Amino acid sequence: MRGKTPVIAIAVAAALGVAAGGWPVLRAQAGHSGPSVRTELSAALADQKWEAPKPGSWTMPKPSADGLPPVISRIETQDRVVFLTIDDGYTYDAEFVNLVRKEKVPIMTFLTSTYIKGEGQYFWAMRNAGSPMENHTVSHPNMVTLSPEGQKKQICDSSAAIAQQYGRTPQIFRPPFGSFNATTRKVAKECGIRSILLWSAEFYNGTTGPGVGLNGFARGDGTGKEFKPGDIVLMHYRKGLAQQFQMILGWIRQQGFRPAAVQNYLPASLGGTAPDAPAGG
């Protein structure tokens, strides 16, 4: 997807691949009599619309007093919703793209941008299935072990790569391993990040979690295996993700919850899509 391939061809390929339910395949060739390039690009770049929370059903996260990106690990809400987030990107499961589209499940991807080089089209398909591409660094280091310059390069370069490939600069950052310090927040702001999103529970999909075994589920607060309203759930792009995703969807629904789009519960000032509260509100 690099070199001489035009950006417009990349977008059309992604749009057509998603529409067909499979891997994006370039179809914009001479003599093609289907929809116009303009129509196909509009479809490729259109954002999915997810159900917004009802007024008064949640407490909007607030900016930090120090002016740096706030750290958010769950959403205060009365709705029985959870937010599914998937990190990294080193394993690609085409069946998972189709499942997300079929089930119409909102997720948020925290992409380690080095993986764009191998499977940029895969994440085009994910983006058009409804997943924003947010920042998870270039190469997944422990941020607190890096110099300020090293931290800034990891975040800024990742945002630049994602923006170039997918047409939108990330607004939200997730530090690898959940490890960050004051420097991380400072340089994240300099890179255009508006909030840092952690998690309140983890589904150890495709791996073994401490004390919970293979494909285990654990809450960060140690209060059992039940979901709570506003949980942000951490998953990873791993082999077998489609089947693992069906597993957690079953758990969510059995407990009377539904997946929701976390960006709809974040104000625009923090990188979300909800209107910011009026001044003094």
Secondary structure, 3 states (H helix, E strand, C coil): CCCCCCHHHHHHHHHHHHHHCCCCCCCCCCCCCCCCHHHHHHHHHCCCCCCCCCCCCEECCCCCCCCCCCEECECEECCCEEEEEEEECCCCCHHHHHHHHHHCCCEEEEECHHHHHHHHHHHHHHHHCCCCEEECCCCCCCHHHCCHHHHHHHHHHHHHHHHHHHCCCCCEECCHHHCCCHHHHHHHHHCCCCEEECCCEEECCCCEECCCEECCEEECCCCCCCCCCCEEEEEECCCCHHHHHHHHHHHHHHCCCEECCHHHHCEHHHCCCECCCCCCC
